[in-house]
Amino acid sequence: MPQNDEKLIAHKDFAWITYNITYGLYLSDHTILDPFETEVVVLCGILIQNLESVTTFHLRGARRLGMTLEDVEGLHVCCEKIAKFCHVPVDKVLRVADIEHEVPWE
């Protein structure tokens, strides 16, 4: 997270909203969506924005939650099809296979 914190240093309000509202209230409330379902929604929402570093973070997170490599790749393919239909590039994000070596906790 230090790398992300450095990017937000000039935007402390955005950092506060990200940590306390987005992750603190919305994504941590599992009364409606469980962690697995939440990660599917978040990963797809971030991936289709072509956000490289955040997508990489959530690709690892999806795998660490127990999604199979094949399921995560399937989500990626679906997002690409939607992006192509909408004429939106998703050329910056890595594939799950590219980050597989980063998945194990050390």
C-alpha positions as CSV (number, residue, x, y, z in Angstrom):
1,M,0.0,0.0,0.0
2,P,2.9,2.5,0.4
3,Q,3.1,2.8,-3.4
4,N,-0.6,3.7,-3.6
5,D,-0.3,6.1,-0.6
6,E,2.5,8.0,-2.5
7,K,0.2,8.5,-5.4
8,L,-2.5,10.0,-3.2
9,I,-0.2,12.3,-1.1
10,A,-1.5,15.5,-2.8
11,H,-5.1,14.3,-2.6
12,K,-5.6,13.5,1.1
13,D,-9.4,13.7,0.8
14,F,-9.4,11.1,-2.0
15,A,-7.2,8.8,0.1
16,W,-9.5,9.2,3.1
17,I,-12.6,8.4,1.0
18,T,-10.8,5.4,-0.5
19,Y,-9.8,3.9,2.8
20,N,-12.7,4.8,5.0
21,I,-15.7,4.9,2.7
22,T,-14.9,2.6,-0.3
23,Y,-13.0,-0.1,1.5
24,G,-14.2,0.7,5.0
25,L,-17.9,0.9,4.5
26,Y,-18.8,-0.5,1.1
27,L,-16.5,-3.3,0.4
28,S,-16.2,-4.6,4.0
29,D,-19.9,-5.0,4.5
30,H,-20.6,-8.7,3.5
31,T,-24.2,-8.7,4.5
32,I,-25.3,-8.5,0.9
33,L,-22.3,-9.7,-1.2
34,D,-19.8,-12.1,0.3
35,P,-16.0,-11.4,-0.2
36,F,-15.9,-13.6,-3.4
37,E,-18.9,-11.8,-5.0
38,T,-17.5,-8.4,-4.0
39,E,-14.2,-9.2,-5.6
40,V,-15.9,-10.2,-8.9
41,V,-17.7,-6.9,-9.0
42,V,-14.7,-4.8,-8.0
43,L,-12.3,-6.7,-10.3
44,C,-14.6,-6.2,-13.3
45,G,-15.2,-2.6,-12.5
46,I,-11.5,-1.8,-12.2
47,L,-10.3,-3.9,-15.1
48,I,-12.7,-2.3,-17.6
49,Q,-11.2,1.1,-16.6
50,N,-7.8,-0.2,-17.8
51,L,-6.2,0.6,-14.5
52,E,-3.0,-1.4,-14.4
53,S,-1.8,-1.3,-10.8
54,V,-5.2,-1.5,-9.1
55,T,-6.2,-4.4,-11.4
56,T,-3.0,-6.2,-10.6
57,F,-3.8,-5.8,-6.9
58,H,-7.3,-7.2,-7.4
59,L,-6.1,-10.1,-9.6
60,R,-3.9,-11.2,-6.7
61,G,-6.8,-10.7,-4.3
62,A,-9.2,-12.8,-6.4
63,R,-6.7,-15.7,-6.5
64,R,-6.0,-15.4,-2.8
65,L,-9.8,-15.6,-2.1
66,G,-9.8,-18.9,-3.9
67,M,-10.9,-18.1,-7.4
68,T,-9.2,-20.4,-9.9
69,L,-6.9,-19.1,-12.5
70,E,-9.3,-20.2,-15.1
71,D,-12.3,-18.4,-13.5
72,V,-10.3,-15.1,-13.2
73,E,-9.2,-15.4,-16.8
74,G,-12.8,-16.0,-17.8
75,L,-13.8,-12.8,-16.0
76,H,-11.0,-11.0,-17.9
77,V,-12.3,-12.3,-21.2
78,C,-15.8,-11.2,-20.5
79,C,-14.6,-7.7,-19.5
80,E,-12.6,-7.6,-22.8
81,K,-15.7,-8.5,-24.8
82,I,-17.8,-5.7,-23.1
83,A,-14.9,-3.2,-23.5
84,K,-14.6,-4.1,-27.2
85,F,-18.3,-3.6,-27.7
86,C,-18.1,-0.2,-26.1
87,H,-14.8,0.7,-28.0
88,V,-12.9,1.0,-24.7
89,P,-9.3,-0.2,-24.6
90,V,-8.1,-2.6,-21.9
91,D,-4.6,-2.9,-23.1
92,K,-2.7,-1.9,-19.9
93,V,-3.9,-4.6,-17.5
94,L,-2.0,-7.8,-16.9
95,R,-3.4,-11.3,-17.3
96,V,-3.9,-13.4,-14.2
97,A,-1.2,-15.7,-15.5
98,D,1.3,-12.8,-15.4
99,I,0.9,-12.3,-11.7
100,E,0.4,-15.9,-10.6
101,H,3.9,-16.0,-9.1
102,E,2.8,-13.2,-6.8
103,V,-0.3,-14.9,-5.4
104,P,1.3,-17.0,-2.6
105,W,1.6,-15.1,0.7
106,E,5.2,-15.0,1.9
